[in-house]
Structure formats: structure tokens, C-alpha cells
Amino acid sequence: QVQLVESGGDSVQPGGSLRLSCAASGSIRSIWRMAWYRQAPGKQRELVASITNGRPTIYGDSVKGRFTIYRDNGKNTLHLQMNSLTPEDTAVYYCNAKPNLWATDYWGQGTQVTVSS
């Protein structure tokens, strides 16, 4: 079992920045894949970024060059640094963890990000 708790969501103006955090209940060092997804009202959940042991980091096309995903293994926390935010980034952001290729996915409860002037 992996419990995930997101934080850092807020309301910001266009062009602003936020850093989301996802605290895991145990060590994340051995978790194969961790990711951020988001879901806007009326839309399907989409991948924002994923970081997988032994594989390249992946970013969704709409966030490339603006968002950075990184793991702090010492603090068992996954982060998402978001810069140059636009209203299209408004969504609930979810943390995801997959301990290994055959394991079930674990999800956090989500954190709301609103970008508006």
C-alpha cells in the first residue's frame, strides 16, 4: 500500500508559478514510476509528467518547457514545479505511483490549481 497526499494547489494569475508536492507514506526510492496527472472540468484525466526509474522523463506536450517533475527520495516526496501558468492549466492535479510494472496504481486525493486573472 502506498498512500499519497498532494499539496501546493492554489489560485494564481496567468504567468505565475506553483510547486506541487506529493508526500508518500513510505520510501519512494524503489517505486518504479511516479507521475502527475490532471483533470479539468468536463475533460478526461491526462498525463502531465512522469518519472520512471531507468527511463526518460515524459512530459505532456502542453507543459513541455514550463513544468518540471522531480523526486526527492530523501523526503519521500514527488514535486511538480509549474512555471508560466496559463488558464488552460486549471485543473485538479493528481499524484500517481506505480511500484513496479505489474503493480496496481495508487492515487492521491488531488489538489486544485486555478489560473485566472
C-alpha positions as CSV (number, residue, x, y, z in Angstrom):
1,Q,0.0,0.0,0.0
2,V,1.2,3.4,-0.9
3,Q,-0.6,6.5,0.4
4,L,-0.1,9.7,-1.4
5,V,-1.0,13.2,-0.2
6,E,-0.8,16.2,-2.6
7,S,-0.4,19.8,-1.5
8,G,0.5,23.1,-3.0
9,G,-2.5,23.8,-5.2
10,D,-3.7,27.4,-5.2
11,S,-5.2,30.2,-7.2
12,V,-2.6,32.2,-9.2
13,Q,-2.6,34.7,-12.0
14,P,-1.5,33.9,-15.6
15,G,2.3,33.8,-15.8
16,G,2.6,32.8,-12.2
17,S,4.3,29.7,-10.7
18,L,3.4,27.0,-8.3
19,R,5.1,23.9,-6.9
20,L,3.0,20.9,-6.1
21,S,4.2,18.3,-3.7
22,C,3.2,14.6,-3.2
23,A,4.2,13.1,0.1
24,A,4.3,9.3,0.1
25,S,3.7,7.1,3.2
26,G,7.0,5.3,2.7
27,S,10.2,5.3,0.8
28,I,9.8,6.3,-2.9
29,R,13.3,5.3,-3.8
30,S,12.2,1.9,-5.1
31,I,8.9,3.0,-6.7
32,W,9.2,2.3,-10.4
33,R,7.1,5.1,-11.7
34,M,5.7,8.3,-10.3
35,A,3.6,10.8,-12.2
36,W,1.3,13.8,-12.1
37,Y,-2.0,13.8,-13.9
38,R,-4.6,16.5,-14.1
39,Q,-8.3,16.6,-14.9
40,A,-10.1,19.8,-15.9
41,P,-13.9,20.1,-15.7
42,G,-15.6,18.2,-18.4
43,K,-12.3,16.6,-19.7
44,Q,-10.6,13.3,-19.3
45,R,-7.7,12.9,-16.9
46,E,-4.4,13.5,-18.7
47,L,-0.8,12.8,-18.1
48,V,1.2,15.9,-17.1
49,A,4.6,14.3,-16.4
50,S,6.1,11.0,-15.3
51,I,9.4,10.0,-13.9
52,T,10.3,6.3,-14.2
53,N,13.4,4.5,-12.9
54,G,15.7,3.7,-15.8
55,R,13.6,5.5,-18.4
56,P,13.4,9.1,-19.8
57,T,11.2,11.6,-18.1
58,I,8.0,12.2,-20.0
59,Y,6.0,15.5,-20.3
60,G,2.7,16.2,-21.9
61,D,3.0,18.4,-25.0
62,S,1.2,21.3,-23.4
63,V,3.6,21.6,-20.4
64,K,6.9,20.9,-22.1
65,G,9.4,23.6,-21.2
66,R,7.2,25.0,-18.4
67,F,6.8,22.2,-15.9
68,T,9.5,20.1,-14.2
69,I,8.9,16.9,-12.3
70,Y,11.4,15.6,-9.8
71,R,11.7,13.3,-6.9
72,D,13.2,14.0,-3.5
73,N,14.0,10.5,-2.4
74,G,15.3,11.7,1.0
75,K,12.0,13.2,1.8
76,N,9.8,10.6,0.0
77,T,8.2,13.4,-2.0
78,L,7.4,14.0,-5.6
79,H,7.3,17.5,-6.9
80,L,6.0,19.4,-9.9
81,Q,7.4,22.8,-10.5
82,M,5.0,24.7,-12.7
83,N,6.0,28.0,-14.4
84,S,4.4,30.3,-16.9
85,L,0.9,29.1,-15.9
86,T,-2.0,29.7,-18.2
87,P,-5.8,29.4,-17.6
88,E,-5.6,26.1,-19.6
89,D,-3.6,24.7,-16.7
90,T,-6.6,25.0,-14.4
91,A,-7.4,21.5,-13.2
92,V,-7.3,19.1,-10.2
93,Y,-3.8,17.7,-10.1
94,Y,-3.3,14.1,-9.0
95,C,-0.2,12.2,-7.9
96,N,0.2,8.7,-9.1
97,A,2.6,5.9,-8.0
98,K,3.2,2.5,-9.6
99,P,5.6,0.4,-7.5
100,N,6.5,-1.9,-10.4
101,L,5.3,-2.7,-13.9
102,W,2.8,-5.3,-12.7
103,A,1.5,-3.4,-9.6
104,T,-1.7,-1.5,-9.2
105,D,-1.7,2.2,-9.5
106,Y,-2.0,4.4,-6.4
107,W,-3.6,7.8,-6.4
108,G,-3.7,10.8,-4.2
109,Q,-6.9,12.8,-3.5
110,G,-5.9,15.7,-5.8
111,T,-5.1,19.3,-5.3
112,Q,-6.8,22.2,-7.1
113,V,-4.9,24.6,-9.3
114,T,-6.7,27.6,-10.7
115,V,-5.1,30.1,-13.0
116,S,-7.2,33.2,-13.5
117,S,-6.8,36.9,-13.7
